[in-house]
């Protein structure tokens, strides 16, 4: 196996820690970065640092934002009677692309996964419950967790937790493949799943 200089090996190692990046892809990315001119490398590194330093979690919905509360939560045009619950910030972006939903969101930042020792206290569930107590105008919770074992378990847990409060709880319908991520769904599939949501 070819040995890389220490600095390159470190770059490959760090790139390999990114989700969905295997060792070969990490090597390709590293050598691509090394082929860039110095200005391009500086722009890339600066954009990573700025993105990390300038974003925070919205104090209302827990989505990533540069301004708190986020533009969705602070918009007077959004329907405040509905909250769509998703696992990750990127899922909000996927939902917004379909241009079918005008309510609010809540980002859990994960899903319940006993096998990974991730329980309800490890996701943004407490923030959701506090929010529901403070906003009596909420009439429906739409569960849009991923159609995975963990996503389904999280949806069932949330449904059992929220339903006794009298708030309607629905789940986006099938149309999304089991084991898939909302992030990769096309707009038509996502819209169909959203339209076909059912009360739990």
Backbone bond lengths (Angstrom), bond angles and torsions (degrees), N, CA, C in turn:
res aa  C-N    CA-C-N  psi(-1)  N-CA   C-N-CA  omega(-1)  CA-C   N-CA-C  phi
1 X - - - 1.463 - - 1.534 109.82 -
2 X 1.334 114.40 134.06 1.463 119.45 -177.49 1.524 110.65 -68.42
3 X 1.295 115.88 135.19 1.460 120.97 177.06 1.521 108.65 -94.32
4 X 1.330 116.05 133.81 1.461 120.89 177.96 1.522 109.18 -98.60
5 X 1.330 117.21 153.15 1.466 119.17 171.56 1.531 109.10 -54.12
6 X 1.304 116.39 150.39 1.457 122.44 -173.24 1.532 112.94 -53.78
7 X 1.324 117.62 -43.66 1.471 121.28 -178.25 1.528 111.17 -63.21
8 X 1.345 116.28 -40.51 1.471 120.53 179.42 1.524 109.91 -70.34
9 X 1.319 116.76 -42.16 1.469 120.88 178.44 1.526 110.85 -58.87
10 X 1.332 116.08 -39.85 1.470 120.94 178.81 1.513 110.66 -65.63
11 X 1.337 117.50 -42.11 1.467 121.69 178.10 1.529 110.31 -61.72
12 X 1.324 116.81 -45.62 1.469 121.83 178.27 1.526 110.18 -60.28
13 X 1.329 115.38 -43.29 1.472 120.56 -179.72 1.535 111.04 -60.71
14 X 1.328 116.77 -44.72 1.468 120.86 -178.67 1.525 111.19 -68.37
15 X 1.332 117.36 -41.94 1.466 120.50 177.88 1.525 110.80 -63.92
16 X 1.322 116.67 -34.27 1.468 121.96 179.54 1.516 113.51 -67.41
17 X 1.322 117.10 -15.61 1.471 120.97 177.87 1.521 112.17 -79.66
18 X 1.341 117.13 -13.53 1.461 120.79 179.71 1.522 109.63 -71.21
19 X 1.357 117.74 145.32 1.465 120.07 -178.50 1.523 111.90 -63.19
20 X 1.309 115.84 135.46 1.464 121.78 177.63 1.515 114.64 79.18
21 X 1.324 116.97 5.61 1.469 120.58 -179.48 1.520 109.25 -107.35
22 X 1.323 116.27 111.82 1.462 121.13 176.01 1.521 110.40 -85.53
23 X 1.323 115.76 -179.92 1.467 119.87 -175.76 1.533 112.54 -63.76
24 X 1.342 118.15 -39.53 1.468 120.29 -179.38 1.526 111.32 -67.94
25 X 1.339 115.98 -42.10 1.466 119.58 177.97 1.521 110.17 -65.45
26 X 1.321 116.77 -38.95 1.472 120.85 178.16 1.526 110.09 -60.85
27 X 1.330 116.87 -40.57 1.468 120.66 178.17 1.530 110.46 -64.68
28 X 1.353 116.77 -44.60 1.467 120.33 179.81 1.523 110.80 -60.70
29 X 1.348 116.19 -44.61 1.460 120.42 179.52 1.536 111.06 -63.35
30 X 1.324 115.94 -42.67 1.466 120.20 -179.42 1.532 110.61 -60.76
31 X 1.328 116.43 -46.30 1.465 119.00 -178.46 1.526 111.94 -71.02
32 X 1.342 116.54 -29.08 1.470 119.43 174.14 1.532 109.64 -65.87
33 X 1.330 116.53 -45.94 1.464 120.61 178.97 1.529 110.60 -59.66
34 X 1.339 116.17 -41.53 1.463 120.14 -179.88 1.534 112.56 -67.37
35 X 1.332 116.01 -23.35 1.468 119.26 179.83 1.526 112.33 -82.46
36 X 1.333 117.05 -13.57 1.462 120.99 -179.85 1.526 110.66 -73.44
37 X 1.338 115.21 155.86 1.460 117.64 174.94 1.528 109.36 -74.35
38 X 1.303 116.13 167.06 1.471 121.48 -172.85 1.530 112.34 -61.29
39 X 1.354 117.16 -37.73 1.471 120.42 179.16 1.528 111.62 -63.52
40 X 1.323 116.10 -42.07 1.472 120.17 -179.67 1.525 111.21 -65.34
41 X 1.332 116.65 -40.21 1.467 120.73 177.99 1.529 109.88 -64.54
42 X 1.330 115.88 -40.22 1.478 119.59 179.50 1.519 110.35 -66.18
43 X 1.322 118.08 -40.29 1.474 121.68 177.58 1.523 110.65 -61.41
44 X 1.334 115.76 -42.43 1.465 120.33 179.47 1.526 110.85 -63.46
45 X 1.324 116.46 -50.28 1.470 119.81 -178.23 1.524 111.13 -65.71
46 X 1.347 117.42 -38.90 1.464 120.89 178.64 1.530 111.08 -64.15
47 X 1.347 116.81 -40.05 1.463 119.81 -178.30 1.529 111.02 -66.38
48 X 1.326 117.25 -34.51 1.469 120.86 176.73 1.523 109.88 -65.91
49 X 1.324 116.45 -46.71 1.474 120.81 -178.61 1.523 110.83 -65.06
50 X 1.341 117.76 -44.04 1.468 121.35 -179.29 1.529 110.36 -64.17
51 X 1.337 116.62 -43.62 1.471 120.02 179.61 1.521 110.59 -60.52
52 X 1.324 116.21 -42.03 1.463 120.57 -179.77 1.521 111.80 -68.58
53 X 1.309 117.20 -42.49 1.462 121.44 -174.72 1.534 113.36 -78.28
54 X 1.339 117.61 -28.67 1.466 119.39 -172.30 1.529 113.74 -97.36
55 X 1.337 117.83 -6.00 1.457 119.28 179.51 1.521 110.58 -104.76
56 X 1.322 113.83 148.23 1.464 121.42 178.03 1.523 107.22 -141.57
57 X 1.327 117.64 178.36 1.459 120.59 176.46 1.518 109.20 -91.27
58 X 1.317 116.25 135.55 1.460 121.50 174.68 1.528 107.80 -60.87
59 X 1.312 117.28 132.63 1.465 121.40 -178.39 1.522 112.36 -70.28
60 X 1.340 117.06 -12.17 1.465 121.01 179.80 1.529 111.29 -97.62
61 X 1.348 116.15 -57.66 1.468 119.80 -172.01 1.524 114.40 -105.10
62 X 1.322 117.88 -7.86 1.474 123.28 -179.83 1.527 113.90 70.24
63 X 1.342 117.47 15.60 1.461 120.11 174.26 1.534 108.38 -80.36
64 X 1.324 116.17 159.60 1.459 120.13 175.86 1.523 109.85 -71.10
65 X 1.309 116.19 137.88 1.457 119.92 -178.32 1.527 110.40 -155.58
66 X 1.328 115.35 158.64 1.462 120.74 172.80 1.521 110.27 -95.98
67 X 1.346 116.25 -18.35 1.453 121.84 -177.78 1.524 108.44 -129.61
68 X 1.336 117.13 132.56 1.457 121.12 -177.24 1.524 110.20 -112.47
69 X 1.346 119.04 124.06 1.462 126.55 0.86 1.530 111.31 -73.79
70 X 1.332 114.96 165.06 1.464 120.86 -175.42 1.531 110.57 -68.72
71 X 1.332 117.73 164.59 1.471 121.06 -178.78 1.529 113.99 -57.88
72 X 1.334 118.01 -33.27 1.466 120.41 179.87 1.519 110.20 -69.74
73 X 1.335 117.02 -48.60 1.468 120.85 -178.81 1.531 112.11 -65.14
74 X 1.319 117.20 -31.89 1.465 120.27 -177.03 1.529 113.21 -90.69
75 X 1.327 117.81 -2.53 1.464 121.14 -178.78 1.533 111.20 -77.09
76 X 1.326 115.68 131.70 1.470 121.02 177.70 1.526 111.22 -76.58
77 X 1.334 117.13 -12.70 1.464 121.51 -176.65 1.533 113.22 -87.41
78 X 1.337 117.22 -12.29 1.461 119.47 -177.49 1.526 110.44 -81.31
79 X 1.342 115.55 147.53 1.465 122.58 178.16 1.528 108.60 -78.11
80 X 1.322 115.62 111.03 1.471 120.38 -174.60 1.528 112.84 -82.17
81 X 1.338 117.12 -0.03 1.473 119.50 -179.53 1.528 112.06 -88.33
82 X 1.352 117.15 -9.14 1.466 121.07 -178.18 1.521 111.10 -123.45
83 X 1.324 115.82 136.90 1.466 121.26 173.49 1.524 107.96 -127.17
84 X 1.316 115.54 123.61 1.463 122.10 177.06 1.528 108.00 -97.33
85 X 1.328 115.64 123.27 1.458 120.31 -177.31 1.530 109.88 -98.53
86 X 1.331 115.30 124.88 1.468 121.76 179.35 1.527 109.42 -125.84
87 X 1.327 115.03 165.79 1.465 119.53 -177.60 1.527 113.06 -81.29
88 X 1.328 117.42 -41.99 1.464 120.82 -171.39 1.530 111.62 -133.69
89 X 1.333 117.35 156.93 1.469 120.52 177.85 1.529 113.25 -55.34
90 X 1.320 117.10 -35.91 1.471 119.13 -179.39 1.532 111.85 -64.08
91 X 1.352 117.39 -23.21 1.463 120.74 177.97 1.532 111.07 -70.85
92 X 1.326 117.07 -31.49 1.470 120.83 175.67 1.530 108.91 -62.47
93 X 1.331 116.04 -44.33 1.468 120.58 179.15 1.528 110.48 -60.36
94 X 1.332 117.06 -40.37 1.470 121.26 179.13 1.526 110.29 -64.43
95 X 1.315 117.16 -43.34 1.468 121.29 179.24 1.528 111.40 -64.23
96 X 1.321 115.87 -41.23 1.463 119.91 -178.91 1.524 112.13 -66.33
97 X 1.337 117.07 -29.11 1.476 120.82 -179.75 1.518 111.95 -64.02
98 X 1.330 117.87 -28.83 1.471 119.20 -175.66 1.535 112.55 -78.61
99 X 1.340 117.49 -13.61 1.471 121.80 177.45 1.524 114.05 53.60
100 X 1.328 116.87 35.60 1.458 120.96 -179.11 1.526 112.05 -116.24
101 X 1.300 117.14 -15.77 1.464 121.83 -172.71 1.525 110.02 -117.61
102 X 1.334 116.25 130.64 1.466 118.93 -178.40 1.535 112.52 -122.58
103 X 1.328 116.49 17.37 1.458 120.39 178.07 1.522 111.49 -88.76
104 X 1.325 115.37 -160.82 1.458 122.17 -179.30 1.526 110.50 -101.69
105 X 1.323 116.62 175.69 1.465 122.55 -179.44 1.520 110.97 -129.28
106 X 1.330 113.90 162.70 1.464 120.47 165.44 1.525 107.00 -140.64
107 X 1.322 116.88 126.48 1.463 122.18 -176.79 1.529 109.28 -102.04
108 X 1.319 116.15 121.19 1.470 121.45 -176.80 1.529 113.49 -80.03
109 X 1.318 116.82 -23.50 1.472 122.07 -174.53 1.534 110.87 60.00
110 X 1.324 114.62 49.82 1.457 120.23 176.96 1.516 111.47 134.49
111 X 1.313 114.76 -175.22 1.463 122.33 178.36 1.518 108.51 -140.23
112 X 1.316 115.74 154.45 1.465 120.29 178.10 1.523 108.79 -65.05
113 X 1.321 116.16 128.22 1.464 121.58 -177.82 1.526 109.42 -146.94
114 X 1.340 117.35 89.31 1.469 120.48 -178.76 1.527 113.25 -54.97
115 X 1.338 116.93 -34.98 1.467 119.96 -177.71 1.538 111.12 -66.78
116 X 1.345 116.53 -26.31 1.467 121.53 178.15 1.531 111.75 -101.33
117 X 1.325 115.97 11.67 1.467 121.95 -177.99 1.528 113.04 58.04
118 X 1.345 115.70 36.09 1.465 120.79 175.57 1.527 107.78 -107.85
119 X 1.322 115.16 110.43 1.454 120.80 -179.59 1.512 111.37 -105.77
120 X 1.335 117.47 -178.62 1.474 121.47 -179.95 1.525 113.12 -56.90
121 X 1.330 116.18 -29.95 1.473 119.42 -178.53 1.532 112.32 -75.86
122 X 1.334 117.41 -10.74 1.465 121.53 -177.72 1.526 113.40 -94.56
123 X 1.338 116.75 -4.85 1.466 120.73 177.31 1.536 107.85 -117.62
124 X 1.321 117.07 174.35 1.476 121.30 -174.67 1.531 111.55 -81.94
125 X 1.333 115.43 55.39 1.463 121.83 -178.53 1.527 111.43 -87.11
126 X 1.329 116.59 -41.40 1.462 120.20 179.20 1.529 110.07 -59.32
127 X 1.340 116.43 -40.37 1.469 121.26 178.60 1.530 110.94 -61.62
128 X 1.344 116.22 -37.12 1.465 120.34 178.62 1.527 110.72 -65.97
129 X 1.326 116.74 -45.67 1.464 120.74 -178.07 1.528 111.33 -63.84
130 X 1.327 116.82 -40.80 1.467 121.02 176.14 1.527 109.61 -62.12
131 X 1.301 116.17 -42.43 1.463 121.59 -179.97 1.527 111.46 -61.45
132 X 1.326 116.80 -42.84 1.465 120.67 -179.40 1.529 110.92 -66.77
133 X 1.316 116.63 -33.79 1.467 120.27 177.35 1.527 111.49 -68.40
134 X 1.313 116.16 -32.57 1.460 121.14 -176.85 1.526 114.06 -86.54
135 X 1.347 116.22 -17.40 1.473 120.14 -175.92 1.526 110.40 -124.43
136 X 1.326 115.06 89.60 1.471 120.67 -177.57 1.525 112.75 -71.96
137 X 1.348 117.17 -9.94 1.469 119.89 -179.65 1.529 113.07 -75.59
138 X 1.335 117.21 -10.95 1.470 120.39 -179.14 1.535 110.19 -70.04
139 X 1.335 115.93 122.47 1.460 121.60 -178.16 1.530 112.63 -109.35
140 X 1.329 116.45 -25.41 1.476 119.24 -177.30 1.519 111.24 -141.20
141 X 1.322 114.56 136.75 1.452 122.73 171.61 1.524 106.75 -110.06
142 X 1.324 116.38 125.04 1.470 121.36 178.76 1.522 107.82 -106.81
143 X 1.303 116.57 117.19 1.460 121.53 -178.15 1.522 109.16 -88.37
144 X 1.328 116.16 111.03 1.464 121.88 -178.75 1.523 110.00 -120.51
145 X 1.341 115.01 41.46 1.462 118.77 173.90 1.523 108.10 -72.14
146 X 1.326 116.65 159.79 1.458 120.72 -175.98 1.532 111.62 -63.28
147 X 1.340 117.43 148.13 1.467 120.67 179.28 1.531 111.81 -78.81
148 X 1.319 115.47 58.92 1.457 123.17 176.35 1.524 107.71 -117.21
149 X 1.316 117.33 172.96 1.463 120.20 178.28 1.530 109.94 -58.04
150 X 1.338 116.53 -46.38 1.466 120.27 -179.57 1.528 112.07 -67.44
151 X 1.329 116.25 -39.37 1.468 120.53 178.40 1.516 111.68 -63.66
152 X 1.339 116.30 -42.25 1.462 120.78 178.68 1.523 111.05 -66.42
153 X 1.337 116.60 -42.21 1.468 120.93 179.42 1.529 110.00 -62.04
154 X 1.329 116.10 -39.91 1.458 120.92 179.27 1.523 110.47 -65.99
155 X 1.340 116.89 -41.58 1.467 121.33 179.51 1.530 110.92 -62.99
156 X 1.318 117.08 -43.90 1.465 121.05 179.82 1.529 110.16 -63.91
157 X 1.330 116.08 -43.47 1.470 120.77 179.38 1.527 110.59 -60.93
158 X 1.335 116.91 -46.34 1.456 121.20 -179.48 1.521 111.51 -64.92
159 X 1.326 116.56 -39.78 1.457 120.78 178.95 1.524 111.11 -60.23
160 X 1.326 116.35 -46.74 1.468 120.40 -179.87 1.523 111.98 -65.41
161 X 1.318 115.76 -30.41 1.463 121.27 -178.41 1.533 111.79 -76.52
162 X 1.340 116.24 -38.77 1.463 121.20 -171.20 1.531 113.46 -91.02
163 X 1.340 117.62 -35.53 1.468 120.85 -173.95 1.526 114.69 -54.11
164 X 1.347 119.28 -39.59 1.476 118.50 -179.94 1.531 113.98 -60.11
165 X 1.335 117.63 -18.99 1.468 120.77 179.78 1.527 111.97 -76.72
166 X 1.341 116.72 -9.77 1.462 120.18 -179.73 1.513 113.71 92.80
167 X 1.321 117.49 -4.04 1.470 121.15 177.69 1.525 108.63 -77.94
168 X 1.331 116.40 134.84 1.461 120.58 178.27 1.528 109.07 -67.18
169 X 1.328 116.72 133.96 1.463 121.40 179.02 1.522 108.49 -119.57
170 X 1.332 116.98 123.28 1.463 121.03 177.95 1.523 109.58 -125.14
171 X 1.314 115.29 161.55 1.472 122.47 -179.61 1.507 107.67 -123.95
172 X 1.340 118.52 134.73 1.462 118.87 177.30 1.528 108.55 -60.45
173 X 1.323 115.42 144.27 1.458 121.13 -172.99 1.516 112.13 -76.75
174 X 1.329 113.74 171.86 1.452 119.30 175.72 1.522 108.47 -66.74
175 X 1.279 115.47 173.23 1.458 120.97 -167.97 1.520 104.84 125.89
176 X 1.318 114.56 -28.00 1.460 120.39 170.49 1.521 106.62 -93.04
177 X 1.333 118.02 132.40 1.460 119.62 -177.78 1.520 112.47 -69.57
178 X 1.333 116.16 143.02 1.461 120.18 174.73 1.522 108.87 -60.66
179 X 1.305 115.69 137.53 1.460 120.14 -179.89 1.514 113.29 86.29
180 X 1.354 116.34 -2.96 1.459 119.81 -177.87 1.517 111.81 -93.02
181 X 1.322 115.95 172.06 1.460 122.37 177.27 1.525 108.95 -114.11
182 X 1.326 116.18 138.27 1.472 121.87 178.53 1.521 110.65 -55.09
183 X 1.329 115.85 -36.61 1.465 122.17 -177.25 1.532 112.45 -53.08
184 X 1.357 117.06 -33.21 1.465 120.46 -174.68 1.529 113.56 -97.66
185 X 1.328 117.15 0.61 1.461 120.39 -178.96 1.531 110.23 -75.45
186 X 1.344 115.47 143.33 1.462 118.27 175.67 1.535 109.11 -77.59
187 X 1.327 115.93 163.20 1.459 121.20 -173.58 1.528 112.76 -61.50
188 X 1.350 117.53 -38.74 1.470 120.79 -178.15 1.522 110.74 -66.04
189 X 1.344 116.95 -47.20 1.462 121.26 178.66 1.517 110.50 -60.32
190 X 1.318 115.98 -43.05 1.465 121.06 -178.53 1.526 110.35 -66.33
191 X 1.332 117.11 -41.59 1.463 120.85 179.36 1.521 111.16 -63.91
192 X 1.351 117.01 -41.79 1.470 121.38 178.87 1.524 110.52 -63.72
193 X 1.317 116.50 -42.88 1.465 120.68 178.58 1.523 110.31 -62.66
194 X 1.311 115.73 -37.88 1.462 120.55 -177.73 1.522 110.36 -70.00
195 X 1.345 116.25 -44.06 1.463 121.07 -179.50 1.524 111.19 -63.10
196 X 1.328 116.02 -34.92 1.478 120.47 -176.27 1.507 114.66 -90.95
197 X 1.330 117.44 17.42 1.464 119.10 -179.70 1.522 110.62 -61.51
198 X 1.313 115.57 148.89 1.463 121.09 -176.97 1.514 110.70 -125.80
199 X 1.312 115.13 150.14 1.456 119.35 177.65 1.524 109.15 -70.40
200 X 1.310 117.67 139.70 1.474 122.24 179.71 1.517 110.05 -97.86
